[in-house]
Amino acid sequence: MTDTASLYIVATPIGNLSDMSQRAVDTLKFVDFIAAEDTRHSKPLLSRYGIDTPMVALHDHNEEQQVQLLLTRLEDGQSIALISDAGTPLISDPGYIVVNAVREAGFSVVAVPGPSAIVAALSIAGLPTHQFTFWGFLPAKSQARQDVLTSMRHLQQTSVFYESTHRLIPALQDMVNILGNDREIAVVKELTKKHERVIRNSAELVLDTFIQDSVLQKGEFVIIVKGSEDKLDDARLLVDKHLTLFLSQVSVKQAVKLTVALTGGNKNQIYERALELNE
């Protein structure tokens, strides 16, 4: 531990409470208070390990408001731990605004690493892991979800998504329609819990497996998609990567301008490709 006021980013179990590290326990006992995504959810975990450190709530709806509270306490010499409901904070969970503000204010941010659903799923799925892109949760709305899948269908690295019970089937259906029946995928269900499963096959067969078993559809899921085997040249892949990122943030014109500046590609060709992706 450090003697100076610091913010500790503490990973917690994603299912099996025995995955809590000793360092995580020591850190949560040491700090002056814990910023938890859901204090009610975190109480059983803290109780199991005899941690009685005071908690405050920090979630998607109050993170901006809580920043000043945390900075004030750090200025007073207190240390803080940030935890999410499960896994590593900031990974599809709150915390980015706080971490950025704390670092800009000159305080130390310390990682206490541990469970992560992304890493755990990749380690057991049997799909390529040397390069992968994590996309977080797919959009809830059908068109937005299809746009994301269309933008990554030619990527040659593995893609990783989180998905919930109620959106699993629509997501798998869109993967079949956009990525193709034969694209190899793995759905990792309920990691580290009693009903942990890995269902790996072609997209079509994985979809059929879940459609035929309503019980299998319940839980928390990580979907891993094998990269495309299309032999697109590296320059095209680089253009697509930049355009996909920029089109989600700025206009087509600005996305083209930025991509041309970064890749040195032909402006007219990049503009045509931007229009294709934007559709």
Residue frames relative to the residue before (quaternion, step in Angstrom):
aa qw qx qy qz dx dy dz
M 1.0000 0.0000 0.0000 0.0000 0.00 0.00 0.00
T 0.3628 -0.7075 0.5574 0.2392 3.54 -1.24 0.49
D 0.4868 -0.6762 0.4701 0.2911 3.58 -1.14 0.64
T 0.6443 0.5201 -0.3245 0.4572 3.59 1.20 -0.39
A 0.6236 -0.5429 0.4058 0.3895 3.55 -1.22 0.51
S 0.0756 0.8023 -0.5822 0.1079 3.57 -0.77 1.06
L 0.3450 -0.6753 0.6036 0.2463 3.50 -1.37 0.32
Y 0.1559 -0.7943 0.5838 0.0626 3.58 -0.69 1.12
I 0.2208 -0.7544 0.6070 0.1168 3.56 -0.86 1.02
V 0.0579 -0.8595 0.5059 -0.0445 3.54 -0.13 1.35
A 0.2989 -0.7452 0.5732 0.1635 3.57 -0.76 1.08
T 0.1240 -0.7903 0.5985 0.0428 3.56 -1.01 0.87
P 0.7015 -0.4933 0.2948 0.4215 3.64 -1.16 0.44
I 0.3758 -0.7238 0.5379 0.2133 3.55 -1.15 0.69
G 0.8037 0.0180 -0.0209 0.5944 3.58 1.27 -0.02
N 0.7770 0.2784 -0.1325 0.5488 3.53 0.58 -1.19
L 0.3805 -0.7691 0.4676 0.2122 3.58 -0.43 1.23
S 0.5761 0.5998 -0.3761 0.4086 3.60 1.20 -0.36
D 0.5768 0.5986 -0.3759 0.4096 3.59 1.25 -0.18
M 0.4252 0.6936 -0.4686 0.3443 3.60 1.26 0.07
S 0.3361 -0.7576 0.5203 0.2057 3.61 -0.74 1.00
Q 0.6078 -0.5560 0.4183 0.3828 3.55 -1.22 0.48
R 0.6311 0.5317 -0.3382 0.4524 3.58 1.01 -0.74
A 0.6297 0.5270 -0.3371 0.4605 3.59 1.02 -0.77
V 0.6431 0.5166 -0.3166 0.4682 3.58 0.97 -0.88
D 0.6704 0.5037 -0.3010 0.4541 3.58 0.85 -0.98
T 0.6584 0.5180 -0.3107 0.4490 3.58 0.96 -0.86
L 0.6866 0.4859 -0.2887 0.4574 3.59 0.89 -0.92
K 0.6389 0.4919 -0.3250 0.4941 3.60 1.19 -0.45
F 0.6759 0.5373 -0.2760 0.4223 3.56 1.10 -0.79
V 0.6736 0.5285 -0.3192 0.4062 3.60 0.88 -0.90
D 0.5910 -0.5924 0.4238 0.3465 3.54 -1.29 0.39
F 0.7885 -0.1336 0.0516 0.5981 3.58 1.13 -0.56
I 0.3800 -0.7197 0.5502 0.1867 3.51 -1.33 0.46
A 0.2237 -0.7267 0.6344 0.1391 3.55 -0.98 0.90
A 0.0340 -0.8334 0.5491 -0.0523 3.57 -0.37 1.28
E 0.5643 -0.6096 0.4388 0.3426 3.56 -1.07 0.78
D 0.7723 -0.0386 0.0430 0.6326 3.58 1.04 -0.84
T 0.3467 -0.7824 0.4758 0.2034 3.57 -0.24 1.25
R 0.6321 0.5337 -0.3373 0.4492 3.59 1.05 -0.72
H 0.6525 0.5161 -0.3056 0.4631 3.56 1.02 -0.83
S 0.7143 0.4791 -0.2591 0.4394 3.58 0.96 -0.86
K 0.5133 0.6868 -0.4108 0.3099 3.62 1.14 -0.49
P 0.6657 0.4984 -0.3397 0.4393 3.69 0.80 -0.81
L 0.6409 0.5198 -0.3250 0.4621 3.58 1.01 -0.79
L 0.6848 0.4766 -0.2914 0.4679 3.56 0.83 -0.97
S 0.6324 0.5409 -0.3289 0.4464 3.59 1.00 -0.79
R 0.6280 0.5551 -0.3379 0.4281 3.57 0.95 -0.87
Y 0.7803 0.3298 -0.1697 0.5035 3.57 0.98 -0.83
G 0.5388 -0.6738 0.3841 0.3288 3.56 1.22 0.44
I 0.4162 0.6957 -0.4745 0.3431 3.56 1.08 0.70
D 0.0343 -0.8271 0.5608 -0.0143 3.59 -0.58 1.13
T 0.2656 0.7803 -0.5146 0.2363 3.57 1.20 0.54
P 0.5211 -0.6457 0.4476 0.3334 3.63 -0.89 0.84
M 0.2132 -0.7828 0.5756 0.1024 3.56 -1.15 0.71
V 0.0891 -0.7264 0.6722 0.1125 3.52 -1.35 0.43
A 0.4911 -0.6648 0.4758 0.3007 3.58 -1.14 0.57
L 0.0617 0.7591 -0.6468 0.0409 3.54 -1.07 0.83
H 0.1704 0.7957 -0.5515 0.1838 3.54 -0.31 1.29
D 0.7833 -0.3592 0.2257 0.4545 3.57 -1.32 0.01
H 0.7366 0.4642 -0.2371 0.4309 3.57 0.99 -0.81
N 0.7905 0.2770 -0.1702 0.5190 3.61 1.17 -0.26
E 0.3577 0.7804 -0.4715 0.2018 3.59 1.24 0.02
E 0.6646 0.5011 -0.3199 0.4526 3.59 0.87 -0.87
Q 0.6693 0.5024 -0.3003 0.4577 3.58 1.02 -0.79
Q 0.6902 0.4994 -0.2789 0.4433 3.59 1.08 -0.70
V 0.4701 0.7000 -0.4432 0.3043 3.59 1.18 -0.35
Q 0.6913 0.4883 -0.2989 0.4408 3.59 0.79 -0.97
L 0.6003 0.5547 -0.3554 0.4535 3.58 1.07 -0.72
L 0.6894 0.4809 -0.2870 0.4595 3.56 0.84 -0.98
L 0.6520 0.5104 -0.3208 0.4599 3.59 0.95 -0.83
T 0.6344 0.5349 -0.3296 0.4503 3.57 0.99 -0.81
R 0.6798 0.4855 -0.2914 0.4660 3.56 0.94 -0.87
L 0.6216 0.5189 -0.3398 0.4785 3.58 1.07 -0.69
E 0.6399 0.5233 -0.3169 0.4650 3.58 1.01 -0.81
D 0.6685 0.4830 -0.2888 0.4862 3.57 1.17 -0.58
G 0.6067 -0.6006 0.3358 0.3980 3.57 1.30 0.09
Q 0.5058 0.6516 -0.4268 0.3708 3.58 1.25 0.14
S 0.3093 -0.7144 0.5942 0.2023 3.56 -1.30 0.47
I 0.1947 -0.7950 0.5730 0.0420 3.54 -1.09 0.85
A 0.1762 -0.7390 0.6357 0.1369 3.56 -1.20 0.62
L 0.1932 -0.7589 0.6124 0.1086 3.55 -1.04 0.82
I 0.0384 0.7872 -0.6139 0.0443 3.58 -0.81 1.03
S 0.3053 -0.7112 0.5975 0.2097 3.56 -1.23 0.51
D 0.7207 -0.4149 0.2996 0.4677 3.58 -1.25 -0.04
A 0.7841 -0.1108 0.0976 0.6028 3.58 1.10 -0.69
G 0.8011 0.2994 -0.2177 0.4704 3.54 -1.11 0.71
T 0.7298 -0.4210 0.3315 0.4246 3.52 -1.29 -0.50
P 0.4671 -0.6867 0.4731 0.2939 3.62 -0.68 1.00
L 0.7709 0.3366 -0.3100 0.4431 3.54 -1.31 0.66
I 0.6458 0.4878 -0.3415 0.4779 3.63 1.14 -0.40
S 0.7828 -0.2128 0.0501 0.5826 3.55 0.09 1.41
D 0.6399 0.4400 -0.3275 0.5382 3.54 1.17 0.72
P 0.6504 -0.5264 0.3609 0.4119 3.61 -1.18 0.35
G 0.4752 0.6990 -0.4797 0.2355 3.54 -1.32 0.29
Y 0.5559 0.6408 -0.4025 0.3441 3.60 1.08 -0.57
I 0.6561 0.5201 -0.3177 0.4451 3.59 0.87 -0.96
V 0.6714 0.4983 -0.2922 0.4642 3.57 0.94 -0.92
V 0.6713 0.4994 -0.3122 0.4500 3.60 0.79 -0.97
N 0.6561 0.5126 -0.3136 0.4565 3.56 0.92 -0.89
A 0.6754 0.4942 -0.2955 0.4607 3.59 0.91 -0.91
V 0.6527 0.5205 -0.3146 0.4518 3.59 0.98 -0.86
R 0.6617 0.4957 -0.3088 0.4703 3.57 0.95 -0.84
E 0.6582 0.5085 -0.3114 0.4596 3.58 0.95 -0.87
A 0.6613 0.4964 -0.3030 0.4738 3.58 1.14 -0.60
G 0.5767 -0.6476 0.3436 0.3604 3.58 1.29 -0.01
F 0.5303 0.6229 -0.4159 0.3971 3.58 1.24 0.22
S 0.5495 -0.6261 0.4525 0.3181 3.55 -1.23 0.51
V 0.1369 -0.7482 0.6437 0.0840 3.55 -1.11 0.80
V 0.1036 -0.8343 0.5412 -0.0156 3.56 -0.56 1.22
A 0.3201 -0.7515 0.5484 0.1792 3.58 -0.86 0.97
V 0.0693 -0.7302 0.6778 0.0508 3.53 -1.07 0.87
P 0.1503 -0.8694 0.4636 0.0814 3.58 0.35 1.26
G 0.1300 0.7813 -0.6014 0.1049 3.50 -1.29 0.43
P 0.8601 -0.1151 0.0636 0.4929 3.60 -1.07 -0.68
S 0.0684 0.7488 -0.6566 0.0596 3.52 -1.21 0.78
A 0.4467 -0.7166 0.4651 0.2658 3.58 -0.66 1.08
I 0.6004 0.5698 -0.3652 0.4259 3.60 1.03 -0.72
V 0.7168 0.4519 -0.2539 0.4664 3.55 0.71 -1.12
A 0.6471 0.5259 -0.3254 0.4459 3.59 0.92 -0.86
A 0.6752 0.4950 -0.2977 0.4588 3.58 0.91 -0.91
L 0.6572 0.5086 -0.3127 0.4600 3.58 0.92 -0.87
S 0.6620 0.5427 -0.3129 0.4115 3.57 1.00 -0.79
I 0.7824 0.3327 -0.1815 0.4943 3.62 1.11 -0.49
A 0.5642 0.6537 -0.3748 0.3374 3.62 1.23 -0.28
G 0.3801 -0.7533 0.4687 0.2615 3.59 1.11 -0.52
L 0.5480 0.5626 -0.4219 0.4529 3.58 1.19 0.46
P 0.6923 -0.5100 0.2927 0.4182 3.63 -1.13 0.54
T 0.1504 -0.8182 0.5535 0.0388 3.56 -0.93 0.95
H 0.4687 0.7080 -0.4429 0.2879 3.63 1.21 -0.11
Q 0.7666 0.0286 -0.0486 0.6396 3.59 1.25 -0.46
F 0.1627 0.7876 -0.5864 0.0966 3.57 -0.88 0.85
T 0.2637 -0.7327 0.6075 0.1567 3.54 -1.30 0.51
F 0.2178 -0.7628 0.5961 0.1237 3.56 -0.88 0.97
W 0.1986 -0.8259 0.5248 0.0539 3.56 -0.66 1.18
G 0.4633 -0.6631 0.4648 0.3601 3.60 1.21 -0.10
F 0.7342 -0.3387 0.2931 0.5102 3.57 -1.13 -0.68
L 0.4663 -0.6402 0.5278 0.3068 3.56 -1.04 0.76
P 0.5979 -0.5739 0.4051 0.3860 3.62 -1.09 0.60
A 0.5369 -0.6413 0.4493 0.3140 3.57 -1.13 0.67
K 0.6931 0.4691 -0.2799 0.4703 3.57 1.02 -0.78
S 0.6070 -0.6323 0.3582 0.3216 3.53 -0.94 1.02
Q 0.7018 0.4762 -0.2909 0.4429 3.60 0.75 -1.01
A 0.6549 0.5053 -0.3138 0.4661 3.57 0.95 -0.83
R 0.6346 0.5238 -0.3222 0.4681 3.58 1.04 -0.80
Q 0.6635 0.5030 -0.2960 0.4682 3.57 0.95 -0.87
D 0.6141 0.5477 -0.3451 0.4514 3.58 1.08 -0.70
V 0.6491 0.5094 -0.3186 0.4666 3.58 0.96 -0.84
L 0.6795 0.4886 -0.2946 0.4612 3.58 0.87 -0.93
T 0.6264 0.5281 -0.3339 0.4661 3.59 1.05 -0.72
S 0.6702 0.5195 -0.3019 0.4357 3.58 0.96 -0.86
M 0.7706 0.3568 -0.2028 0.4876 3.63 1.09 -0.57
R 0.4349 0.7478 -0.4439 0.2336 3.59 1.20 -0.07
H 0.7147 0.4143 -0.2649 0.4974 3.62 1.16 -0.45
L 0.4524 0.6857 -0.4669 0.3274 3.60 1.21 -0.03
Q 0.3499 -0.7719 0.4978 0.1843 3.55 -0.88 0.92
Q 0.6175 0.5039 -0.3705 0.4769 3.59 1.22 -0.09
T 0.6402 -0.5245 0.4090 0.3845 3.53 -1.30 0.38
S 0.1903 -0.7623 0.6074 0.1172 3.57 -1.10 0.72
V 0.1466 -0.7937 0.5885 0.0470 3.57 -1.02 0.87
F 0.0415 -0.7937 0.6067 -0.0164 3.57 -0.94 0.98
Y 0.3128 -0.6580 0.6336 0.2602 3.51 -1.35 0.34
E 0.0332 0.7986 -0.6010 -0.0027 3.59 -1.14 0.54
S 0.3852 -0.7288 0.5316 0.1944 3.51 -1.20 0.70
T 0.7361 -0.4373 0.3000 0.4205 3.55 -1.32 0.32
H 0.7604 0.4372 -0.2293 0.4220 3.57 0.66 -1.13
R 0.7430 0.3828 -0.2306 0.4983 3.61 1.17 -0.40
L 0.4019 0.7477 -0.4630 0.2550 3.60 1.25 -0.01
I 0.7003 0.4749 -0.2878 0.4486 3.61 0.72 -1.04
P 0.6624 0.4821 -0.3323 0.4674 3.67 0.79 -0.81
A 0.6383 0.5255 -0.3321 0.4539 3.59 1.01 -0.76
L 0.6724 0.4843 -0.2957 0.4754 3.58 0.92 -0.89
Q 0.6221 0.5365 -0.3400 0.4579 3.60 1.03 -0.72
D 0.6603 0.4904 -0.3061 0.4794 3.58 0.98 -0.83
M 0.6256 0.5345 -0.3460 0.4508 3.60 1.03 -0.68
V 0.6301 0.5195 -0.3283 0.4748 3.57 1.01 -0.79
N 0.7077 0.4855 -0.2645 0.4399 3.57 0.84 -1.01
I 0.7714 0.3716 -0.1883 0.4810 3.58 0.94 -0.86
L 0.7543 0.3710 -0.2096 0.4994 3.59 0.92 -0.87
G 0.5587 -0.6179 0.3809 0.4012 3.58 1.22 -0.40
N 0.6433 -0.5621 0.3766 0.3583 3.54 -1.19 0.69
D 0.7669 0.4280 -0.1928 0.4377 3.54 0.96 -0.93
R 0.4363 0.6906 -0.4845 0.3130 3.61 1.19 -0.05
E 0.3758 -0.7488 0.5012 0.2164 3.58 -0.73 1.04
I 0.0482 0.7897 -0.6089 0.0575 3.56 -0.87 0.97
A 0.1799 -0.7410 0.6307 0.1441 3.52 -1.34 0.31
V 0.1454 -0.7518 0.6362 0.0941 3.56 -1.00 0.85
V 0.1387 -0.7897 0.5965 0.0375 3.55 -0.62 1.21
K 0.1421 -0.8330 0.5346 0.0003 3.55 -0.53 1.27
E 0.8814 0.0233 -0.0053 0.4718 3.54 -1.12 0.83
L 0.0255 -0.8483 0.5285 -0.0228 3.57 0.76 1.06
T 0.8605 0.0954 -0.1546 0.4759 3.52 -1.07 1.04
K 0.5977 0.5578 -0.3676 0.4433 3.60 1.24 0.10
K 0.7539 -0.4143 0.2724 0.4311 3.57 -1.31 0.18
H 0.7868 0.3164 -0.1573 0.5060 3.59 0.93 -0.88
E 0.1816 0.7979 -0.5478 0.1740 3.58 1.03 0.73
R 0.0618 0.7872 -0.6083 0.0804 3.55 -0.95 0.98
V 0.1462 -0.7317 0.6513 0.1380 3.53 -1.30 0.45
I 0.0612 -0.7829 0.6192 0.0042 3.57 -0.63 1.16
R 0.0677 0.8188 -0.5576 0.1184 3.56 -0.29 1.29
N 0.3163 0.7094 -0.5759 0.2550 3.55 -0.84 1.06
S 0.7058 -0.3412 0.3233 0.5300 3.55 -1.19 -0.48
A 0.6513 -0.5306 0.3625 0.4036 3.58 -1.16 0.56
E 0.6526 0.5309 -0.3167 0.4382 3.58 0.94 -0.86
L 0.7054 0.4576 -0.2710 0.4685 3.59 0.87 -0.93
V 0.6099 0.5282 -0.3559 0.4715 3.60 1.07 -0.63
L 0.6339 0.5226 -0.3249 0.4685 3.58 0.97 -0.85
D 0.6601 0.5108 -0.3084 0.4563 3.59 0.87 -0.91
T 0.6217 0.5561 -0.3359 0.4375 3.58 1.01 -0.83
F 0.7137 0.4427 -0.2579 0.4775 3.58 0.90 -0.91
I 0.6136 0.5473 -0.3561 0.4440 3.59 1.02 -0.69
Q 0.7137 0.4716 -0.2526 0.4521 3.58 0.99 -0.85
D 0.7639 0.2895 -0.1630 0.5532 3.61 1.21 -0.23
S 0.2482 -0.8089 0.5174 0.1279 3.58 -0.12 1.27
V 0.6086 0.5510 -0.3553 0.4469 3.59 1.10 -0.60
L 0.6328 0.5491 -0.3186 0.4433 3.56 1.06 -0.81
Q 0.6240 0.5777 -0.3257 0.4133 3.56 1.17 -0.59
K 0.6478 0.5401 -0.3183 0.4329 3.59 1.21 -0.36
G 0.5906 0.5727 -0.4252 0.3774 3.55 -0.93 0.89
E 0.5256 -0.5693 0.5045 0.3809 3.53 -1.31 -0.46
F 0.1423 -0.8422 0.5200 -0.0022 3.55 -0.83 1.03
V 0.1414 -0.7031 0.6852 0.1275 3.48 -1.36 0.56
I 0.1530 -0.7835 0.5981 0.0711 3.58 -0.78 1.05
I 0.1017 -0.7912 0.6028 0.0183 3.55 -0.79 1.07
V 0.1291 -0.8082 0.5743 0.0174 3.56 -0.71 1.14
K 0.4083 -0.7016 0.5293 0.2468 3.57 -0.77 1.02
G 0.5552 -0.6355 0.4267 0.3254 3.57 -1.03 0.77
S 0.6228 -0.5501 0.4144 0.3710 3.52 -1.30 0.45
E 0.3141 -0.7349 0.5691 0.1935 3.55 -1.14 0.64
D 0.3552 0.7153 -0.5101 0.3193 3.58 1.27 0.30
K 0.3543 -0.7554 0.5167 0.1919 3.56 -0.91 0.91
L 0.1089 0.7805 -0.5998 0.1388 3.54 0.49 1.22
D 0.5086 -0.6567 0.4502 0.3277 3.57 -0.99 0.74
D 0.6737 -0.5373 0.3397 0.3771 3.54 -1.24 0.56
A 0.6257 0.5502 -0.3445 0.4325 3.58 1.02 -0.78
R 0.6532 0.5074 -0.3119 0.4676 3.59 0.95 -0.86
L 0.6509 0.5144 -0.3161 0.4603 3.57 0.96 -0.84
L 0.6468 0.5201 -0.3187 0.4577 3.56 1.01 -0.80
V 0.6354 0.5201 -0.3208 0.4720 3.58 1.00 -0.85
D 0.6671 0.5046 -0.3026 0.4570 3.57 0.88 -0.94
K 0.6330 0.5428 -0.3327 0.4405 3.57 0.98 -0.82
H 0.6966 0.4637 -0.2756 0.4729 3.57 0.88 -0.97
L 0.6590 0.5143 -0.3185 0.4470 3.58 0.90 -0.90
T 0.6318 0.5442 -0.3337 0.4398 3.58 0.95 -0.87
L 0.6681 0.4928 -0.2947 0.4732 3.56 0.96 -0.88
F 0.7251 0.4609 -0.2626 0.4392 3.58 0.75 -1.05
L 0.6429 0.5447 -0.3339 0.4225 3.60 0.98 -0.78
S 0.6373 0.5212 -0.3354 0.4579 3.58 1.16 -0.44
Q 0.7477 0.4004 -0.1966 0.4919 3.57 1.28 -0.30
V 0.8187 0.1448 -0.0303 0.5548 3.60 0.99 -0.82
S 0.6988 -0.4593 0.3441 0.4269 3.57 -1.33 0.03
V 0.6729 -0.4769 0.3709 0.4268 3.57 -1.30 0.31
K 0.6528 0.5329 -0.3135 0.4378 3.58 0.89 -0.96
Q 0.6980 0.4577 -0.2740 0.4777 3.57 0.88 -0.93
A 0.6187 0.5445 -0.3414 0.4520 3.60 1.06 -0.73
V 0.6448 0.5136 -0.3095 0.4740 3.57 1.02 -0.85
K 0.6473 0.5345 -0.3136 0.4438 3.56 0.90 -0.94
L 0.6870 0.4821 -0.2815 0.4651 3.58 0.87 -0.95
T 0.6653 0.5114 -0.3021 0.4523 3.57 0.99 -0.89
V 0.6238 0.5260 -0.3326 0.4729 3.58 1.02 -0.77
A 0.6653 0.5136 -0.3041 0.4483 3.57 0.93 -0.91
L 0.7180 0.4583 -0.2537 0.4583 3.58 1.00 -0.82
T 0.7862 0.3463 -0.1660 0.4841 3.59 1.00 -0.80
G 0.3563 -0.7402 0.4969 0.2799 3.58 1.15 -0.53
G 0.4115 0.7407 -0.4444 0.2906 3.58 1.27 0.32
N 0.6724 -0.4874 0.3804 0.4069 3.53 -1.37 0.16
K 0.4775 -0.7143 0.4322 0.2737 3.58 -0.66 1.13
N 0.6738 0.5042 -0.3043 0.4463 3.59 0.88 -0.92
Q 0.6641 0.4977 -0.3024 0.4688 3.58 0.97 -0.87
I 0.6550 0.4995 -0.3132 0.4726 3.57 0.99 -0.82
Y 0.6238 0.5352 -0.3401 0.4570 3.60 1.04 -0.72
E 0.6497 0.5082 -0.3149 0.4695 3.59 0.96 -0.86
R 0.6606 0.4984 -0.3105 0.4677 3.56 0.98 -0.85
A 0.6178 0.5487 -0.3372 0.4511 3.60 1.06 -0.74
L 0.6441 0.5170 -0.3197 0.4643 3.56 0.99 -0.78
E 0.6274 0.5340 -0.3284 0.4618 3.58 1.06 -0.81
L 0.6969 0.4691 -0.2760 0.4669 3.57 0.85 -0.98
N 0.6644 0.5286 -0.3047 0.4316 3.55 1.01 -0.78
E 0.5946 0.5674 -0.3584 0.4427 3.58 1.22 -0.38
